Amino acid sequence: MEWTDIGIVLGTRRHGEANAILELMTREHGRHLGLVRGGAGSRLKPVLQAGNTVSATWRARLDEHLGHFVVEGIDLRAAALLPAAHAVYGVTHLAALCRLLPERDPHAVVYEAFDAAVDRLGDPAAVAVRIARFELQLLAELGSCFDVASVSETEAALAGTRATPRAQSRNATTVSVPSISPAEWKNDLRPRAPSASSFRCAAMIARPRNEAPVQTNEARRTAAHIALPGEASAKPTGTAA
């Protein structure tokens, strides 16, 4: 068995001393794993970073085998994403969502949305829209979708829609979720009684640094040698009888 496809790196894990198991999201073969010989070495490790686009050739004796990849970098964008915290989080978030898809199940539309989102990770405003589109497309591929065409944007933001849990097709009917303003629950809320720990924290914050800490009941009992129930009474040291 052999095929060649373009894929985006989702992640790797070390296998042995120098090899690595590579996880790709490919265009025609879906989420696919394979062994990369020398993948943990200095030559291939920069290529196998999450978010990079590579050309991968997979070979195995049988289709159900793990097989091994021979990869070649096409777009090594991972290095440019490292300085931006939101970009690193975005790659991790998108890769985690791709792992919800079954292995070796082709999802070309999801791949295109994934590729479009990763391409714009450097622009936070633009990538937010693309990630939302990717998530909607992923839900559609998994059998649940949001039917936002039947309601306005305002109604969708306030009421929201969600697909029925047992939807069997992509054109699943949606159920409106009524929105409740937080102000409506204000009269039903009750103030929380302050705890002993909150008093201690407030006292520590208000206390100047050069002032001695407030003694707790246990400390006072120990200092005054007050006998607890079942213990012999003792007089404090340094005091008159």
VENMO-V413492 format. One record per residue. N is the residue number from 1. SS is DSSP state (2 for helix, 1 for strand, 0 for the rest). OMEGA is omega in degrees with one decimal (none if undefined). D_CENTER is the distance of its C-alpha to the mean C-alpha in Angstrom with 1 decimal. Layout:
N,SS,OMEGA,D_CENTER  N,SS,OMEGA,D_CENTER
//
This chain:
1,0,-179.8,34.9  2,1,172.8,33.7  3,1,178.0,31.8  4,1,-176.7,30.5  5,1,175.2,27.7  6,1,-178.4,25.4  7,1,177.0,21.7  8,1,-176.9,18.5  9,1,174.3,17.1  10,1,-179.9,13.7  11,1,178.1,14.3  12,1,169.8,17.1  13,1,-174.4,18.3  14,1,177.8,21.7  15,1,-175.8,24.6  16,0,-175.9,27.7  17,0,-173.2,29.0  18,0,-175.6,28.7  19,1,179.3,26.9  20,1,174.0,23.3  21,1,-174.5,21.6  22,1,175.7,20.1  23,1,-177.7,17.6  24,1,166.2,18.5  25,1,-174.0,17.9  26,1,-177.0,21.6  27,0,-172.5,23.6  28,0,-175.2,26.1  29,0,175.6,24.8  30,1,178.9,21.2  31,1,-171.7,18.6  32,1,177.7,20.9  33,1,177.6,21.1  34,1,179.8,24.1  35,1,175.3,25.6  36,1,179.7,26.3  37,0,-175.8,29.4  38,0,-177.0,29.1  39,0,178.4,25.5  40,0,-179.4,25.0  41,0,-176.6,27.9  42,0,-178.2,28.3  43,0,-175.6,29.4  44,0,-176.3,26.5  45,0,177.0,23.6  46,0,-179.4,23.2  47,0,-173.7,23.4  48,0,176.7,20.6  49,0,-177.7,17.8  50,0,-179.9,14.7  51,0,178.8,15.7  52,0,174.2,19.4  53,1,-176.3,21.6  54,1,169.7,24.1  55,1,-173.0,27.1  56,1,172.5,26.9  57,1,-177.2,29.8  58,1,179.2,29.2  59,1,175.8,32.1  60,0,179.9,32.7  61,0,177.4,35.8  62,0,-175.7,34.4  63,0,-177.7,31.6  64,0,178.4,29.9  65,0,177.5,29.8  66,0,179.7,26.9  67,0,178.5,29.0  68,1,-178.4,28.5  69,1,163.9,27.4  70,1,-170.9,29.5  71,1,175.6,27.4  72,1,-176.5,28.5  73,1,176.4,26.5  74,1,179.3,26.9  75,1,-177.5,24.5  76,0,-175.3,23.0  77,0,-174.2,20.9  78,2,-178.7,18.4  79,2,-179.9,20.9  80,2,-178.1,21.1  81,2,-174.6,17.4  82,0,-179.1,17.2  83,0,-176.7,19.1  84,0,-178.3,16.7  85,2,-179.1,13.6  86,2,179.3,12.3  87,2,177.9,13.1  88,2,176.9,11.4  89,2,179.8,8.0  90,2,177.9,9.2  91,2,179.4,10.1  92,2,-179.9,7.0  93,2,-179.4,5.3  94,2,178.7,8.8  95,2,178.4,9.4  96,2,178.0,6.9  97,2,178.5,8.7  98,2,179.4,11.9  99,0,173.8,11.8  100,0,179.8,12.5  101,0,177.2,15.8  102,0,-178.8,18.7  103,1,176.0,19.9  104,0,176.5,22.9  105,0,-174.0,22.9  106,0,175.9,23.6  107,0,-175.7,21.8  108,2,-178.9,23.4  109,2,177.2,22.4  110,2,178.9,18.6  111,2,-179.6,19.4  112,2,178.2,21.3  113,2,177.6,18.6  114,2,-179.9,16.1  115,2,179.5,18.8  116,2,179.8,19.7  117,2,-178.8,16.3  118,2,180.0,16.0  119,2,-175.8,19.6  120,0,-179.2,19.1  121,0,178.0,16.1  122,0,-179.3,18.9  123,0,-175.2,19.8  124,2,-177.9,17.3  125,2,-177.4,19.5  126,2,-175.6,20.1  127,2,179.2,16.6  128,2,178.6,15.4  129,2,-177.7,17.9  130,2,176.8,17.2  131,2,177.2,13.5  132,2,177.8,14.9  133,2,178.0,17.5  134,2,-179.5,15.3  135,2,177.5,13.4  136,2,179.1,17.0  137,2,177.8,18.3  138,2,177.2,15.8  139,2,178.8,16.7  140,2,179.4,20.3  141,2,179.6,20.2  142,2,176.0,18.8  143,0,178.0,21.7  144,0,-178.4,20.4  145,0,176.5,20.9  146,0,178.7,21.5  147,0,-177.6,25.2  148,0,-179.5,25.3  149,0,-175.8,28.6  150,0,179.7,30.6  151,0,178.8,29.7  152,0,-179.5,29.7  153,2,179.6,26.8  154,2,179.2,27.9  155,2,179.1,28.1  156,2,-179.6,24.7  157,2,-176.8,23.2  158,2,-176.4,25.3  159,0,-178.7,25.7  160,0,175.6,22.8  161,1,176.5,23.1  162,1,-177.8,21.4  163,1,176.8,22.6  164,0,-174.4,24.5  165,0,-175.8,22.6  166,0,179.5,25.3  167,0,-176.3,25.7  168,0,-178.3,27.4  169,0,179.4,27.5  170,0,177.6,25.6  171,0,-176.3,28.1  172,0,176.1,26.9  173,0,-177.1,28.4  174,1,179.6,26.4  175,1,-178.8,26.9  176,1,177.4,27.0  177,0,-177.4,25.2  178,0,179.3,27.5  179,0,179.5,26.1  180,0,-179.3,27.5  181,0,178.4,27.9  182,2,-179.0,26.9  183,2,-179.8,30.6  184,2,-179.6,31.9  185,2,-173.2,30.4  186,2,-177.8,31.8  187,2,-179.5,35.1  188,2,-178.5,33.6  189,0,179.2,31.7  190,0,179.6,33.6  191,0,-179.6,33.5  192,0,179.7,32.0  193,0,179.7,34.6  194,0,179.9,34.1  195,0,179.1,33.6  196,2,-179.2,35.5  197,2,179.4,32.5  198,2,176.4,32.2  199,2,179.7,35.9  200,2,179.8,35.6  201,2,179.3,32.7  202,2,179.6,34.8  203,2,179.4,37.9  204,2,179.5,36.1  205,2,-177.7,34.9  206,2,-176.0,38.4  207,0,174.9,40.3  208,0,-176.1,41.5  209,0,-176.0,40.6  210,0,-179.9,44.1  211,0,-179.5,44.6  212,0,-179.9,44.4  213,0,178.8,41.6  214,0,-179.0,42.4  215,0,176.5,43.4  216,0,179.6,41.9  217,2,179.7,44.2  218,2,-179.6,43.9  219,2,178.6,44.9  220,2,179.6,47.8  221,2,-179.6,48.9  222,2,-178.1,48.9  223,2,-178.3,50.7  224,2,-180.0,53.4  225,0,177.0,53.7  226,0,-177.0,53.5  227,0,174.6,54.0  228,0,178.2,51.5  229,0,-179.7,52.7  230,0,-179.5,54.4  231,0,177.8,54.9  232,0,-179.5,58.1  233,0,178.4,58.6  234,0,-179.8,58.9  235,0,177.1,60.2  236,0,179.7,58.3  237,0,177.2,59.6  238,0,179.0,61.5  239,0,179.3,62.7  240,0,-179.5,66.1  241,0,none,67.0
//
